[in-house]
Amino acid sequence: MTILKLTAAALTILPMSAHAQTTTETEDAIEDDGGCCSFYSERLPSRDTIVVTATGTELLARKSGYSVSNIGIDDIELRQPSTLSDLLATLPGVTVSNTGPIGGFSAVRIRGAEGEQTLTLIDGVRINDPSSPGGGFDFGNLLIGNIDRVEVLRGPNSVPWGSQAIGGVVNIITARPGSASNRALRAEYGSNNRTNLVGQYGISGDRVSASLGGGFFRDDGISAAANGSEADGYKQYAANGALEVILSDAVSIDLRGFYSHSRAELDGFPPPFYSLSDTPEYSTGQQVIGYAGINAEIGNLKNRIALTVNDINRDNFAAPGAAAPDFLSRGRTERFEYQGDWQLAQPVRAVFGIEHERSRFTDGSAPAKTRHSGAYAQAIIDPSETLTITLGARVDDHKSYGSKATFSANAAWRPTAQTVIRAAYGEGFKAPTLYQLFSFYGDPGLQPEVAKSYELGFEQGLLDGQLRFGATAFQRRTQNMIDFDLLIYRYNNIIRSRAKGIESFIELRPSDRFSVRANYTYVDSEKREDGAVDFVRHLRRPVHSLNASIDWQASSKLKLGADLRLASDSLDGSGGSVRMDGYVLAGIRAAYDISDALELYGRVENAGDTDYQTVAGYKAYGRNAHIGLRAKF
């Protein structure tokens, strides 16, 4: 099936007649932004938040039927996390498992789905690893660095995003020209000789804006093996950059790049017992991400054409000084994207696009490659000022498994200024990875994993916004999940999964100086292998989780805060044979404004020195403390 046929199939859901030019909702919301055709809004309007992840383009959060969390730079600086996974773990519906210290593999699961079913983006570029067996993204190598904003969509949403958006989507936006964090410097030191240096500098002009940042991180670590004593350290260098050139009032060029190089010491499974213990193993990784786009407005039609690249190299060595790696992987994904955002009749907005992707990998002996094309269309309809309905469809054509259609529908009803009621039906799919298709253990006949999800929720504000609370109930069923089949000794579509649960939150801000936030999640996630009678619990997923924080502006210069994270028991090991105890983690933090441009901050993590594990056999950090300086100029 050609791209033209895919486009025609997806566009059938759209109204076919255009009307006189009107002003779009996003233009109303960001008319003060000062830029042309930017894919992201840099200054979020105080009257509402704009999110990108719900539709693939800018949309007011109160108009989306999906559940989306948005964490801005102010919250990131307030919470002082070192890694993105630490920040994501505080959100409803999100659980994180780590194989030891920073640098160990870190999986982010949304609403009980697999970590490989979380789609991850940096500045709109898909960064999941095409060379890994499951195609997931290792959050263990993603530090906070120069991140400006993070959006997390919970639930399947493959219509705008394609493969892997089954559990949800994590969209990371780095510091951009003109953003609040565009000129900043941060230095931090703490336990385990942790050293973190991050800088960002940018210029903004009438026609040309540029931003360049970099970072260095080192941590002597702890033993990854719970029974070990040798510390496993981690080191990373990173850089990011962006360039925006406005050619005219209607046309602009957008270039972005991200680079990281890391080295992580590991523990392994040496003979003769082949149990996890101290070893001299280490791994190196390098990731290069690139984006080149052209934005153009033609009347009331916004167009975006882009080329993206995601290149990952990983090597595992038995010991320092080894002549060659024991294992290596090379993965690369190249994508062409077109997106149109068209305001039709005043109540109707159309968002549509086409994509073509080529990916390849090698483990040094078995190179493989594949390609696929996709087209999607969404209609965002406002039949009244209080109701928004979004309908979507997508068609994908994959070289290996053929065609796949995906649909979605959601609605957001706003009966009062402080009330939003949401309902959503979403579908997601995950294409088989190159390793699952073409490795020695692969099967070229594998079919994509597919999921269907329903959710219903509300948000309510009271006391002029001083009190906000809400809850969402969801249910997801996934079929054709790929796992290693011991009967045929290769990958096969043998798993089906189901998940249901409730997410809830409450925020209390009685004054500008004091706030309390909390969220609770219940997730019942189970799977069943073909031929089995009963469903069994998924591994490494607590059924109950709770996050809470208190923040107090003690004086004009001093800010104090405390955090609490609670997780119930979970299972791990073969067939769930290992029960991991639940845990409670507490932390405290503070920040002091030395001047308008300089801030001293510090935190104590795991203040109670809780002994816990998120992956059986792997150690987690005990009590640790850090102090830093942050300058803005």
N, C-alpha and C positions, 0 to 999 in steps of 0.2 A: 504494500500500500504506500503510495507516495505521500509526501508532505502536503501537497495540494488536496488530496483526497481526505487526509486527516483533518485539515483545516475546514473543509466543507462540512464534514460530519459534525465537528464541534460547533460550528457557527449556526447550525440549524435551530439552536435554542434561542437565538437572539432575534429581537424585532428587526425587520428588514428595511424600515424607512427611517431616514434621518430627518430631524426637524431643525428649526432655527437655532443658532448658537446660543448656549446658556452657560452660566457659570457653574462649575462642578463644586461639590461639597468640599473637596480638598483644597480647591482654590480659595474658597471662603475661609477655610481654617488656617491656611498658611500664607495668606496674601501679604503678610508683613515679613516673610522669610527672606526676601531680597534676592533669591536665586532663581535661575531658569531651569525648569524641567528636571529638578533633582529627584532621584529615585527615593530618597529618604528625606523626611522633614527634620530639620536640625533643631528648631526651637519648638517644643511642643506647646500648643495653646493651653492657657490656664483653664479655659472653660471645658476642655475635654482632651483626651489622649488620642493621638493618631497611631494606629498599628498597621503594619505591613503584612504580617504573617497570616491573617485571616483570609485574604484574597490574593496575595502576591503584589498588591499595590496599596497606596494609602487609603485608609478608611477610618472614620471615627469609631472608636472602640464601642461606643454605646449603640452603634448600628450593626454590630456583628452578633450572630447567634452562637458563635463559637466561644469557648473559654480561652482567653488569652491573658497571660501575666506580662506586665511591662515593668522592667527594672531600669531606671534612669541612672545617670552618673551621680546624682545626689545620694541615692540609696546605696550605690556601690561604695562610695567613699564613706558613708555612714557605717556600713557593716564591716568594712575592712577585710574582705576575703582575700586569700592568696591565689586560689584557683577558682575557675568558673564553676566546677562541680560543687565546691563548698557553697557557692551562692545559689545554685539551682536546687540544692538539697533543702533549702528553706521554703520552697514553693509547694503549694498544694498539689497532690497527685504525682510528685516527683520523688523517686528514690535513687540513691547512688551507692554503688559498691566499688571498693577500692582494693586492689591487691597490694597492700602495703603502703609505703610512704609516697609522697609526691613523685611522679615518674612511673609508678606502677600503673597497670591498666585500670582505667576508671570507666565504668558503664553507667549511663543515665537512662533510667527506665521511667516511662510516663504511663500512668494508669495501668500498671502491671504488665505492659508489653515488654518484649525483649529489647535489650539495649541496641541491637542492630536494626530495630524498627523505629529508631529515633533519627529523623533527618536533621542534619546540622549544617548551618550556613554561616559564612563570614562575609558581610557586606554583599549578600545576595548570591555568593558563590557556594555551591555544594562542596563540602569538605570531607564527606565520608570517604573512608579508605577503600579504593577499588582493588587493592591488593590483598586485603585481609579476607580470611575465609568467609566471615559473615557479612562483610561490607559495612561494619559499624565504624563509629568514630571514637577514638581513644581520648576521652576528656582529661586523662592524666597528664597530657602534654599541653593543655590549653590553660595558661595562666591569665590572670586578670589583665595585666599589661595595660595597653591603651584602649581598652574596651569602653565605649561611651554609653551603650545601651544594649539591653538584652530583651528579646521577646520570646515567650514560650507559649506555643499553642498546644493544647491538650486534646487529643483525639485524632482519628484519621482525617486527613485532608489532602488527598492526592490530586484533586482536580487542578489546583494551581501549581502544585509542587512535584507531582509525579511519584516515582518509586521511593520507598522507605518511609513515607509519611503515614505510618500505621499507628504507632503510639502517639506521635506528635512531632512538632517541629521546634527546634531551637535556632533562633535567628540572632546572630551577634553583629552589632554595628560598632565598628571601631571609630576612633576620633576622626572627625571630618573637618575640612576647612570651614571656619566660622562657628564650630561647635564650642560649647562651654569649656571643654577640656582640651582645647586646641593648643594652648600654651601652658604647659605644666611640667613639673619635675617632682619625682617622688623617690625617696631613699628609705630603706627599711632594713632593720637587723633584729635577729632574735634567736630563739632556741635552735639547737642543732646547727649553729653557725649559719643560720639562714640569712642570706643577703639578697636584696632585691632592689634594683635600680631601674627606673622607668622615666623616660622623657618624651615629650611631644612638643613640636613647634610648628606653627603654621602662619601663613599670610593670606589675607583676603583682600582682593582688589575688585574693581568694577567688572573686569573681564576675566582675570586669572586668579584662582585661589589654589593654594597648595598646602600640604601638610605632610610632615615626616616625623616618625617616632621610632624609638628603639628601646630595648630592655635587656637586662641581664639578671638571671636568677640562679642561686646556688643554695643547696640544702644538703648538709652532711647526712641527713636522714636517720632512719632507724632500720633495724633488721626487718626485711619483708616477711620472713618466716617467723611465725609466732614463737617457735621454740629456738630461734637463733639469737646470736649476740653480735654479729658483725653488721655494722650500719651500712645501709645501701643508699648512697648519695645520688644527687641529681643536679644537672647543670643545663641551662638553656640560654641561648642568644636568640633574640627576636627583633624584627623590624616591620614596620608598616608604613605605607605612604598613600597619598591620594592627590590627584590633580584634576581640577575642574576648569574648563575653558569655555567661556560663553562667546560663541561666534556671532550671535544675533539675538534679538528678543525672543526668537522661537527655537534656536538650535544651540546645543551645548555638547561638549565632549567630556566624558567622565572616565578617568583612569584610576585604578586602585590596585594595590599589591600588598601581600603579607608573606613573611618569611620566618621560619623558625628552625633552629638546629639544636638538638638536645642529646644528652648522654645520660643514661640511667643505669645504675648498678642493680643487679637482679639476684634473686635466689632461685634455685632450680631443684631438680629431682635426681640427684646423683645415685649411681649404683653403690652398694649392692641392694639397698632397701628401696630406692626410688621414691622416697618420701621428701616432702618439701623441707629444705634445710639450707644453711649458709653455703653459698658457692661464689666463685669469683666472676661469674658471668656478668656481662653488661650488654647494653644495646645502644645503638645510635639511630637517630631519626632526623630526617630533613623534610620539610614541607614547604612548597612554594605555591602560592595562590595568586592568580592574576585576573583582572577584569578590565575590559576595554569596551566602552559603550558610547553610543550616540543617542541623544534625546532630542526629539523634534515635535513641536506642536503645529498641527495643520488645522486651523479653525478650532473646533472643539474636540479634536482628536489628538491625544498625546501618544507618541510613539517612542519605543525604546528598542534599540537593536544592540546586542552585546555578544562578545566572545569571552568565554571564561576558561581558565585552566586550573586544574588541581593536580599537583605532581608530588608524590610521596615516595621517599626512599627509606627503607629500614634494614638494619643489619644487626644480627645477634652474634656475639663473640663468646667463646668459652672462657677466656681469661685475658687480662691485659697483655699486650704483646703478641697476641695470636696473629699468625700470618694472613689468615683469611677467615671470614665469618662462617660460623656453622650453619647459619640460615640467613637468607636475604630475601627481600621482596621489593619490587619496583612497580608502582601503580601510577597511572596517568589517566585523567578524564578531561576531554575537551568538549565544550558545548557551544552551540549557536542558539541564541534566544531572540525572539521578537515578541514584544508585548504591546498591545494597543489598549488605550483607556479612553473610551468614547462616551461623551454625554449625549444621549439621544433626546427623546422627549424629557421634559423636566423631571418626571418621576423615575426615569429609566437611565441607568448607566451600564455600559457594556465593557467588560474586561476580557480580553481574549489574547491568545498567543500561539506560537509554534516553536518547537524546540527540536534540535538534533544533537545527539550525543554520541561520541566515540570514546571507548575506554579500552585500556589494555593493561596487562600485568605480566610479570615473570617472577619466578622464584629461582632463577638461574639455570633452570633446565626445561621448564615447560611454559613457554610464552603463549599467551592467548589474547584475543581481542574480540570485541563485539560492538554493535551499534544499535541505536534505536531512535525513533522519531516520535513526537507527540504533538497534539494540538488540544487546546482547551478553550472554553468560553464560559463566562459567568455573566448573569444579568442581576444587577443590584437595583431593586425596585423599591421606591418610597411611595406606596399608595396613599399615605397620609403623613403628617408631621410626626406621628407617634409610632409608626410601624415601618420596618425595613425588612424586605424579603430578598434573599440571595439564592439563586438557582445556578447550578454549574454542571458541566459535563466535560469529559476528557476521553480522548482516544489515543492509545499508544500502539506502536507497531515495533516489535522487537525481532531482531534477526533470528533468535533462537526459538522463542515460543509463540511468535505470531502476534495477534492483536488482542488488546485488552481495553474495555470501556469502563469508565468510572464516573459516578454521579454524586451529587451533594445537594442539599437544600437546608437552609437555616433561616430563622426569623428572630428579630429583636423587637419587642413591643415595649414602649415607654409610656405607660398610662399616666405617670406623673413625672415631674422634673427630677425626682430622686429615686425613681423605680425603673428597673430594666428586667424584663422577663425574657429568657432566651430558650430557644428550642432548636436542635440541630440533628440532621441525619448526615453522616459522612461515610464515605468509602475510602479505603486505602489499599495500596498494593505494594509489594516489594519484589522486584525482579531477582531471579537467581544471580548470585555473584559469579564472576569469572572463575573463581576457585571451585565453586560448587558445580559449575558447568563443565569445565575443561581440565581440571587437575586430574591426577591419577585416580582420585576418589570421586571424580565428578560424573555427572550424567547430563549430556546435552538435551535430553528430553524433559528436564525439570520445568514445572509450571510456576508462575508467580504466586507468592503468598497473597491472600486477599482477606480484607476485613470490612465489616459493616458495624456502624456504631450509632447509638441514639443517646441523646442527652437532653435534659430539661433542668433549667436553673433560674435563679433570680438574684438580683442585687437590690438592696434597699438602703437609702440614706435617710437619716433623721437628724433633727436638731441642726438644721442648716449645714448638713454635711459633717458635723462633729462625730456622728456615729454612722458607720456603714457595716453592713453584714450581708451575707448571702450564702447560698448553697447550690450545688449542682449534683444531680443524680445521673449516672451514665451506665451504659452497658455496651460491650463490644464482643463480637464473635469473629474469630479468625480461622480460616481453613487453609489447607495446602501448605502448612508451615514446613520448612525444610530442616531436616536434622539428619545426623549420620545413622544410617540403617545398618545395624550389626548383622542382619540376616543376609544382606547382599554386599556388605562391606563397601558401601558408597553412599553418597547423599541421595535423599529421597523425600518426596512430599508425603510425610507420614504423621504429621501432628496437627491437631486442631485445638484451639484455645478459646476460653471464654473468660471475660472479666466483667465485674459489676462493682459499683461502689458509689460513695458520696464524698464530695469535697465541700468544705465549708470554711468560711473566714469571718473575722470580725475585726474592725478597726475603730478605735476610740481616740479622738483628738479633742479633749476638753479645752485645750488652749494651744497657742502656737508653740508653747514651750514643752509640752508633754504629749506623748502618744503611746498607745498600747496596740499591738497587732498580734493576731494569732490565727492559725489555720489548722484544721483537722481533716485527715483523709482516712477513709475506710476503703480498702481494695480487696476484693475476693477474686483472685486470679488463679485459674486452673488450666490444665492441659490433659489431653488424652492421645495416646499413640494408637495408630491403626491396629485393630485386633484386640485392644484392651477394653475391658468392660467399664471401668470407673475412671473418672477424672481425678487427677492428683494435683496438689498445690504446686505452683511454680516456685522455683528456688530463688533465694535471696530477695524476697519481697515481703516486707512486714505487712501484716493485715491492717494494723493501726499505726498512724504516725501523727505527730503533733509538733508544730513549730510556734514559738512565741517570742516576742521581743518587746522591750520597754526602752523608750528614749526620752531623755529629760535635758532640756537646755537649762543647766543649773545657773548660769550667769550669761552675760553678754558674750563671754569668750569661751566658756567651758561647756562641753556636751558630754553626757554620760549615757551609757546604754548597757543592756544585758540581754542575752539570748538564751533560749532553751530549745533543745531538740529531743524528742522522745520517739523511739521506735519499738514496736512490739517484737516478740520472737519471730524468727524466720527459719527456713530449712535450707540445707545445702548438702553437698556430697551426693554420691550415687543413689538415685532414687529417693532423695530427701532423707538419707540416713543420719545426717548430722543436724541437730537442733542448735541454732545460735540464739543465745539469750538476748532479750530486748535490752535496751540501754537508754540512759538519760545523759545528755551532754549539756553542760552549762558554760557560758562564756561571759566575760565582762569586757567593756571597751570604753575608751575615753578619747576626747580630742580637745585641744586647746589652741585658740587663735592667738598666736604670738603677735601677728599684725594682720592687716587686711589681705596680705599676699602669702603669709606663711603660717602653716598649721603643724602643731606637734600632736601626734596621735599614738595610741598604743592599745593592745588587747591581750587578754589571757584566754586561750582556747582550752576546752576541756578542763575547766577550772577544778572540777571535782576529781580529776585524774582517773576517770572511769576506764576500766579494762573491757574492751569490746572488740567485736569483729563484724565486718560487713561481708567478708568472704572467708569461709572456714579455713583455718590454718595460717591466715595472713594477719599480721599485727597492724594495729592502728595507733596513731599518735596518742601519747598520754598528755599530761598538762604541759603546755608550752606558751611562751610569752614573746611578744614582738613589739618593737617601738619604731616609729618612723617620722619623717618630716615630709610635708607636702607643700610645694610652692607653686603659685600661679602668677603669671605675669603677662 
